[in-house]
Amino acid sequence: MTKDRKDTIAVVSAVAMLTVGTGLCVAGFCVPPLGEIHSTVLAVLGEALVYAGSIFGIKLYFDNRLRALDEDIRRRTAQ
């Protein structure tokens, strides 16, 4: 599996988790008792946000570290 495919799968799963979490919150307003969201729905939303945040954060962190490493290698070989 290539790096691009792994990144695509990670981003798609993070976006799907955000969509599901948001959908549950919206659905929580539509079921009885109206206008009140159950605590379990909020817990699922929290977990979805943490998952998506960790996927995006880890991807950005490693992309930046690899870019810095690549620049360092190029700088040292150019000397």
Beta strands, then each sheet from edge to edge (+ up, - down):
end
